[in-house]
Amino acid sequence: MVKEVLSPSQLHQKSTEELKQELLMLAQDRDTEPFGKKVKFFKDELEPIFEELSLRNPVPDPEEQAALISGVWTPVWSTIPFQDAIPGRLREQSYQIFHDDGYYANIARYTPGSKLPFLQKLQSFLLAYDFMIVQKYGVSDDRWSIENIAIKQKFRFGGVPLSVEKAEEWFTQVVQSKLDAAADVEDFSEIPEFQNLDQNTAKRFKKTFRATPLFEHLYFDRDFRLVKSKREAKQRPSYTIAVRVAGDR
C-alpha cells in the first residue's frame, strides 16, 4: 500500500516532532534499496518534509551546530553513493562520530558479500571488514568546512560486533597516531592504499578522498539532523537522515 504524500499545507499543520517521526517512519527499512530507487524516493516522498523542516531549523547557525554536534550519530537513511560501494554494510553498526577536537569519522562494518571475490574467500572464517574515513571539521566564512584526513581498513572477527565503544576507541587511536606522526606538520592527510578492495572500488574511494566535501545542515537539533552534502561542487547533492545514538548526550 502506497502512503499518500502530504500536501505542503498538511505538512505545515504538523508539529516538528510529528514531521521528524514521519520521516523516520517513511525511511524505515528503505536504506538498503538501490541508489536510483532511493533518489526517486527522496524526490517523491521525503523532499517535501525536508523542505518543511528546513524552514523550522532551530539551530541554523553553523558555529552553533559545530558546538553542539559532538557525540555519536547513526545515519538511518542516506543517498551518499560511496557508503554502499562495498556490499554488505551493517546499518546497526554504522556510526558518525564527532569529537570536540574538530575530528569526525564515518565508520561502518561490512560482512562478506558475493560481489567481491576476496570477501568470498573469508566467509568461512567469519571475518568482517571495518572501514573508516576520518575528516577534520570546522566552520569557515559561516559555512561548514570539511577536510578528508585518512581512510583506514581493518579485518576483525565478525562474531564480535563493532560497538560504539570499539568504534570510538579505533577512531581515537587513529587520530592520535596521525597527530603523533605529523608532529609539527600542519597537513598530515595521505592518499590511502586499498589493497583489500577490487580495482574499481579502490579507484572510487581514492577519488572521494581527494575531493573537498561540501556539507550543510538543513535541520539540526541535539538529536536529529538532516544533512545535504556533495563530494564536490559539480556533484548532485546527497541527503542523509541522522539521529543521535540513544544514551549519547
Buried (B, 14 or more C-beta within 10 A) or exposed (E): EEEEEBEEEEBEEBEBEEBBEBBBEBBEEBBEBEEEEBBEBBEEBBEBBBEBBBEEBEBBEBEEBBEEBBBBBBBBBBBBBBBBBBBBBBBEBBBBBBBEEBBBBBBBBBBBBEEBEEBEEBEEEEBBBBBBBBBBBBBEEEEBBBBBBBBBBBEBEBEEEBEBEBBBEBBBEBBEEBEEEBEEEEEBBBEBEBEBBBEEBBEBBBEBBEBEBBBBBBBBBEBBBBBBBBBEEEEEEBBBBBBBBEEEE
